[in-house]
Amino acid sequence: MEEASTQFKVLLLIFGLVLIGVLGYMVWQSNSYIVDTGTETVVKKSTKKTTTSQTTTTKTTSALTYTDTKCGFTLTFTDKWTGYKMKHVAVDGATDTYYVNVPTTNTDPLWTTEYSTHFAKYVSMFAISTYTQAQWTAAIAQPAEIPTKMGQCGSYIVGYDLAQAYPTDIQDKGLAAEVKAIVATFKAT
């Protein structure tokens, strides 16, 4: 009986190590085909006024609007996203991919060094990609990392993927919880 228990523990350990290895390989592979073009997109800031119907006071909120002129869509961000940048990269299987980056105060070299998905001292929160119909069909046929469809602009399909890790200062701001609300502001222009 004790020998069977030991064999079971060894099998669980082997299974766990294989699983970690496979997941590590998948993350490495998904990041290994990205080529940085170094292009940065300009961000416009707008002010939006909202009037509450129950009182006569006017509340002014500031919104950050991103406009993609190539594909033709906009997204609206809250003030928590002030200072964000779009990092444009060429990714296999998509027409264009933009990583939405926010500034971080974290001093870990992972965040202080520029990588294919983020600028130095920035964190990629999510990626927005544009696809032709053929590219979209191929992307959603993949068993891992299926993008979520945001909408359509002309003949392009726009999708997004969430980042997998954030430093503590970004977690404390609650930015990850706002991504779906930002995606919901998608408008074709």
Disulfide bonds with the S-S distance in Angstrom:
none
